[in-house]
Amino acid sequence: MYKQENVMTDSIANEKLETLRASYLGKLPEKVREIEMALQRVNGSGEDVTNGLREAYGLLHKMIGGAGIYGFTSISTMASTFLDFVRPRKDLQNLPASTLAEIGQLMRALREEVERVVERRQPETESSALRFHPPAHPSLGMHFAGREVFVVDDDPDQTRMLDFVLQQAGFEVATFGALEDLEYALAERTPFAIVSDMMFPENNLAGAEAIARVRSRIDASVPVFFLSARRDIAARLAASRAGATRYFTKPVDVRGLIGAIEKSKRPKSSPVGRVLIIDDDLVPAQFIAAKLTEAGVETDILTSPLLALEAIECSNPDLLLLDYYMPGCTGLELAAVIRQHEAYFDLPIIFLTSEANEEVEMEAVAIGSDDFFRKGMEPDTLVKALKARLSRIKAYASVKKANLWSPEANC
């Protein structure tokens, strides 16, 4: 079990990431040979064929996750295609010549792709962990250091990467290579969340079966996230019956996984609403936040505008209160970036500005701002205006939801 106490700086983190990636790349040729050796047994008959197919199936499953999480997407995709071919045949004891020929073609293609990638020594696309941002500004209250995530996976390469990126997101991490070790740990302490692979040497649904066994002994609020190359309904159903919070298919989107862990433990928003203040000047932002909090509005603060997308994902606000003048990125530029993100296209944005400028206001309206407030206005007036805006947002969301589920909406 590996644990690291402090989140690394960007440069050290990226050096560590490249070291992990280089290590995995060096192991890829041997992983290909292991698959080839397993498949050498499928030319015969009986249990030897079945055992060879099952072993190859397990090795391909690990390659999908490992290659994908390190950014070698072409290998992950090719291994996934190979796995899909083996899956319906892995329990057979005899294979026709046509099937053997296709397995040979898939194996050659995978080997050649690994050779190409190893020679190139760079991933085709940037890993979702590459250049991973440090935790959001402490004033957001979104740093999760001191909260332990249990990671259960018998693939050490994928475990190392999950361990790394979760720590960079501010979590403490305990890793387990066997389900038995997880059960022992759960008897001693309760984790913040559990991230578990689905397939283990025991069987292809062993992860879900283990969680189902221990679910009654752990706090019901502990979220469980399953990772698997399996996309079939049987695997998803097993995860659901085990009380899964989310089911991620490999290769895993680590940023999506981290966001899901954070959101699963976030308290529900107050009835009034939640506001994210983005302002490089912390003192006035804290004053506004205090006034909003007194009025029952949940409030987060971000002083680094370049972390806005991460902060919005963490905070999940009903409304953004955005300073217009900020170094490195004006409020107008930031609003334009936010509007380019499909998930935040209709997120209400209100600007705070220290001067009246009709041309600036028109530019803001053009990119989709909802209002302009002056920094010098009475705090109570600002709070009342924001609460009124939040009430309309909540009311609109309720009407939209009701219309979405009405019979007429399906016509």
C-alpha positions in Angstrom: 0.0 0.0 0.0 1.5 3.3 -1.1 0.6 6.7 0.5 2.0 10.1 -0.2 1.1 13.0 2.2 1.5 16.1 0.1 0.2 17.2 -3.2 3.1 17.8 -5.6 3.9 21.0 -7.4 3.0 21.1 -11.1 6.6 20.5 -12.3 7.3 17.6 -9.9 3.8 16.1 -10.7 4.4 16.1 -14.4 7.9 14.6 -14.0 6.3 11.8 -11.9 3.7 11.3 -14.6 6.3 11.0 -17.3 8.2 8.5 -15.2 5.1 6.4 -14.7 4.3 6.6 -18.4 7.8 5.6 -19.5 7.7 2.7 -17.1 4.4 1.4 -18.5 5.7 1.9 -22.1 8.7 -0.3 -21.3 6.5 -3.1 -20.1 4.2 -3.2 -23.1 6.2 -5.6 -25.3 6.2 -8.1 -22.4 2.5 -7.7 -22.0 2.0 -8.5 -25.7 4.2 -11.7 -25.2 2.0 -12.8 -22.3 -1.1 -12.5 -24.5 0.6 -14.4 -27.3 1.6 -17.2 -24.9 -1.9 -17.5 -23.6 -3.3 -17.7 -27.1 -0.8 -20.4 -28.2 -3.0 -22.9 -26.2 -6.1 -22.2 -28.3 -4.9 -24.3 -31.2 -5.7 -27.5 -29.3 -9.0 -28.6 -27.7 -10.7 -29.0 -24.4 -9.9 -27.2 -21.2 -6.6 -25.9 -22.5 -8.4 -23.8 -25.1 -10.8 -22.4 -22.6 -8.0 -21.6 -20.1 -6.0 -19.9 -22.9 -8.9 -17.8 -24.0 -9.8 -16.8 -20.4 -6.2 -15.8 -19.6 -6.0 -13.7 -22.8 -9.3 -12.1 -21.9 -8.0 -11.1 -18.5 -4.7 -9.7 -20.0 -6.6 -7.7 -22.7 -8.9 -6.3 -20.0 -5.8 -5.0 -18.1 -4.3 -3.6 -21.3 -7.4 -1.6 -22.1 -7.3 0.1 -18.8 -3.6 0.6 -18.5 -2.9 1.8 -22.0 -5.9 4.1 -21.9 -5.1 5.7 -18.6 -1.5 6.4 -19.7 -2.7 8.0 -23.0 -1.9 5.2 -25.5 -5.4 5.3 -26.9 -4.7 3.4 -30.1 -3.5 0.4 -28.1 -6.4 0.6 -25.7 -8.9 0.7 -28.6 -7.2 -2.2 -30.4 -7.2 -4.3 -27.2 -10.9 -3.4 -26.7 -11.7 -4.7 -30.2 -9.8 -7.9 -29.5 -11.5 -8.3 -26.1 -14.9 -7.9 -27.8 -14.0 -10.8 -30.2 -12.8 -13.1 -27.4 -15.6 -12.4 -24.9 -18.4 -14.5 -26.5 -15.9 -17.3 -27.2 -13.8 -17.5 -24.0 -15.7 -20.5 -22.6 -15.4 -22.6 -25.8 -13.3 -25.7 -25.9 -12.8 -25.9 -29.7 -12.3 -23.1 -32.2 -12.9 -23.4 -35.9 -10.1 -22.5 -38.3 -11.8 -19.2 -39.3 -11.9 -18.0 -35.7 -8.2 -19.0 -35.2 -7.3 -17.1 -38.3 -9.1 -14.0 -37.0 -7.5 -14.3 -33.6 -4.1 -14.4 -35.3 -4.9 -11.3 -37.3 -6.0 -9.4 -34.2 -2.8 -10.5 -32.4 -0.6 -9.4 -35.2 -2.3 -6.0 -35.4 -2.0 -5.5 -31.6 1.7 -6.5 -31.7 2.5 -4.1 -34.6 0.7 -1.2 -32.9 2.6 -1.7 -29.7 5.9 -1.8 -31.6 4.9 1.4 -33.4 4.0 3.2 -30.1 7.1 1.9 -28.3 9.3 3.2 -31.1 7.6 6.6 -31.1 7.7 6.7 -27.3 4.8 9.3 -27.1 1.1 8.8 -26.6 -1.2 9.6 -29.5 -3.3 11.8 -27.3 -2.6 13.5 -24.0 -3.6 11.4 -21.1 -6.5 12.8 -19.1 -4.1 13.0 -16.2 -1.4 15.0 -18.0 -0.8 18.5 -16.8 -3.3 17.8 -14.0 -4.3 21.0 -12.1 -3.6 21.2 -8.4 -6.6 21.4 -6.1 -8.8 24.5 -6.5 -8.1 27.6 -4.3 -8.5 26.8 -0.6 -11.3 29.3 -0.3 -13.4 27.0 -2.4 -13.4 24.5 0.4 -12.9 21.8 -2.2 -9.6 20.3 -1.1 -10.0 16.7 0.0 -6.7 16.0 1.7 -7.2 13.9 4.8 -10.0 12.0 3.2 -9.0 8.5 2.1 -10.1 6.8 -1.1 -9.7 3.0 -1.3 -8.5 1.9 -4.8 -8.9 -1.9 -5.5 -7.4 -3.2 -8.7 -5.1 -6.2 -9.4 -3.4 -4.3 -12.2 -0.5 -2.5 -10.6 0.1 -0.2 -13.6 -3.5 1.2 -13.5 -3.4 1.3 -9.7 -0.2 3.5 -9.8 -1.8 6.0 -12.1 -5.1 6.2 -10.2 -3.1 6.6 -7.0 -1.1 9.4 -8.5 -4.0 11.4 -10.0 -6.2 11.0 -7.0 -3.5 12.4 -4.8 -3.0 15.3 -7.1 -6.7 16.0 -6.7 -6.1 16.3 -3.0 -7.2 12.9 -1.7 -5.3 10.4 0.4 -5.2 7.0 -1.2 -4.9 3.4 0.0 -4.4 0.8 -2.7 -5.3 -2.9 -2.6 -4.3 -5.5 -5.1 -6.8 -8.1 -3.7 -10.4 -8.1 -2.7 -9.5 -9.9 0.5 -7.2 -7.0 1.6 -10.1 -4.5 1.0 -12.4 -6.5 3.3 -9.7 -6.5 6.1 -9.2 -2.7 5.7 -13.0 -2.0 5.8 -13.2 -3.9 9.1 -10.7 -1.3 10.5 -11.8 2.0 9.0 -14.4 3.7 6.8 -13.1 5.3 3.6 -14.2 8.5 1.9 -15.0 6.5 -1.3 -14.2 3.2 -2.9 -12.9 2.8 -6.5 -12.9 -0.9 -7.6 -12.2 -2.8 -10.7 -14.9 -5.3 -11.7 -12.8 -8.2 -12.9 -10.4 -10.1 -10.6 -8.8 -13.5 -10.8 -11.7 -15.0 -8.9 -14.2 -14.2 -11.8 -15.3 -11.4 -14.1 -17.8 -9.9 -11.6 -15.7 -10.5 -8.4 -15.5 -6.7 -7.7 -19.3 -6.3 -7.5 -19.6 -9.5 -5.5 -17.1 -8.4 -2.9 -18.7 -5.0 -2.5 -22.1 -6.6 -2.2 -20.8 -8.8 0.7 -19.4 -5.8 2.7 -22.1 -3.2 1.8 -24.1 -3.9 4.9 -21.0 -3.4 7.1 -20.0 0.1 5.8 -21.7 3.4 6.0 -24.4 3.7 3.3 -23.1 7.2 2.4 -19.7 5.8 1.2 -19.9 6.0 -2.6 -18.6 3.1 -4.7 -17.3 3.5 -8.3 -16.7 0.5 -10.5 -14.2 0.4 -13.4 -14.4 -2.2 -16.1 -13.8 -2.9 -19.8 -17.2 -4.7 -19.7 -20.0 -2.6 -21.3 -22.7 -5.3 -21.1 -25.9 -5.1 -19.0 -24.9 -8.1 -16.8 -21.9 -6.3 -15.5 -23.8 -3.0 -15.0 -26.6 -4.9 -13.2 -24.2 -6.6 -10.9 -22.7 -3.2 -10.1 -26.1 -1.7 -9.4 -27.1 -4.5 -7.1 -23.9 -4.0 -5.2 -24.9 -0.4 -4.6 -22.7 1.3 -7.2 -22.7 5.1 -7.3 -21.2 5.2 -10.9 -19.9 2.7 -13.4 -17.0 3.8 -15.6 -15.9 1.9 -18.7 -12.2 1.6 -19.5 -10.2 3.5 -20.5 -11.2 5.5 -17.5 -11.7 9.3 -17.8 -9.8 10.1 -14.6 -11.1 13.7 -14.5 -14.6 12.5 -14.7 -14.0 9.9 -12.0 -12.5 12.6 -9.7 -15.4 14.9 -10.4 -17.9 12.1 -9.6 -16.1 11.4 -6.3 -16.2 15.0 -5.3 -19.9 15.5 -6.2 -21.0 12.3 -4.5 -20.0 13.6 -1.1 -21.0 17.3 -1.6 -23.8 18.5 0.6 -27.0 19.3 -1.2 -27.4 22.9 -2.2 -29.5 25.1 0.0 -33.1 25.9 -1.1 -32.0 29.5 -1.8 -29.2 28.5 -4.2 -25.4 28.5 -4.6 -23.2 31.3 -6.0 -19.6 31.1 -7.1 -17.8 34.4 -6.8 -14.8 34.7 -9.2 -12.7 37.7 -8.2 -8.9 38.1 -7.9 -9.3 40.4 -4.9 -10.2 38.1 -2.0 -11.2 40.7 0.6 -14.2 42.2 -1.2 -15.2 38.7 -2.4 -15.2 37.5 1.2 -17.3 40.4 2.3 -19.9 39.7 -0.4 -19.8 36.0 0.4 -20.4 36.7 4.1 -23.5 38.8 3.3 -24.8 36.1 1.0 -24.2 33.4 3.6 -26.2 35.5 6.1 -29.1 35.5 3.7 -29.0 31.7 3.3 -27.1 31.6 0.0 -24.3 29.0 -0.2 -21.2 30.8 -1.5 -17.8 29.7 -2.9 -14.9 32.0 -3.8 -12.2 31.5 -6.5 -9.4 34.0 -6.9 -7.7 32.3 -9.8 -9.8 32.8 -12.9 -7.8 30.3 -15.0 -9.2 27.6 -12.7 -12.7 28.6 -13.3 -13.9 25.5 -15.2 -12.5 23.2 -12.5 -14.1 25.4 -9.8 -17.5 25.4 -11.5 -17.4 21.6 -11.8 -16.5 21.3 -8.1 -18.9 23.9 -6.8 -21.9 23.2 -9.2 -23.2 26.8 -8.7 -26.6 28.1 -9.7 -25.1 31.5 -10.6 -21.7 33.0 -11.3 -20.8 36.4 -9.9 -17.8 37.5 -12.0 -15.4 40.4 -11.5 -14.9 42.3 -14.8 -11.3 43.4 -14.3 -8.9 40.6 -13.4 -5.2 40.2 -14.3 -4.3 37.5 -16.9 -8.0 37.0 -18.0 -10.7 39.6 -18.0 -14.2 38.7 -16.9 -15.4 39.1 -20.4 -12.8 36.7 -21.8 -13.6 34.2 -19.0 -17.3 34.4 -19.6 -16.7 33.7 -23.3 -14.6 30.6 -22.4 -17.4 29.4 -20.0 -20.0 29.8 -22.7 -18.0 27.7 -25.1 -18.4 24.7 -22.6 -21.6 22.9 -23.6 -22.5 22.1 -19.9 -22.3 25.7 -18.9 -23.9 27.4 -21.9 -26.9 28.6 -19.9 -25.2 29.0 -16.5 -26.3 32.5 -15.3 -23.4 35.0 -15.2 -23.6 38.3 -13.5 -20.7 40.8 -13.8 -19.4 43.0 -11.0 -17.7 46.1 -12.3 -16.4 49.3 -10.6 -17.4 51.7 -13.5 -20.3 52.4 -15.8 -19.4 51.7 -19.4 -22.2 51.1 -21.9 -19.9 49.6 -24.5 -18.5 47.1 -22.1 -22.0 46.1 -21.0 -23.1 45.6 -24.6 -20.1 43.3 -25.2 -21.0 41.3 -22.1 -24.6 41.0 -23.2 -23.4 39.8 -26.6 -21.6 36.8 -25.0 -24.5 35.9 -22.8 -24.2 37.7 -19.5 -27.4 38.0 -17.5 -26.8 41.3 -15.7 -24.3 44.0 -14.5 -24.0 45.1 -10.9 -21.9 48.0 -9.6 -19.2 47.2 -7.0 -20.3 50.4 -5.1 -23.9 49.4 -4.6 -25.3 48.7 -1.1 -24.4 45.2 0.0 -28.0 44.5 1.1 -29.3 45.7 -2.3 -26.8 43.4 -4.1 -27.9 40.4 -1.9 -31.6 41.1 -2.5 -31.0 41.3 -6.3 -29.0 38.0 -6.3 -31.6 36.2 -4.2 -34.3 37.4 -6.6 -32.3 36.1 -9.5 -31.7 32.8 -7.7 -35.5 32.4 -7.0 -36.2 32.9 -10.7 -33.5 30.4 -11.6 -35.0 27.8 -9.2 -38.5 28.5 -10.5 -37.5 28.1 -14.1 -35.7 24.9 -13.3 -38.8 23.5 -11.7 -41.0 24.4 -14.6 -38.5 23.0 -17.1 -38.3 19.7 -15.2 -42.1 19.5 -15.0 -42.5 20.1 -18.7 -39.8 17.5 -19.5 -41.7 14.8 -17.7 -45.2 15.8 -18.8 -47.0 13.5 -21.3 -47.2 16.3 -23.8 -43.4 16.7 -23.8 -43.1 13.2 -25.3 -45.4 13.9 -28.2 
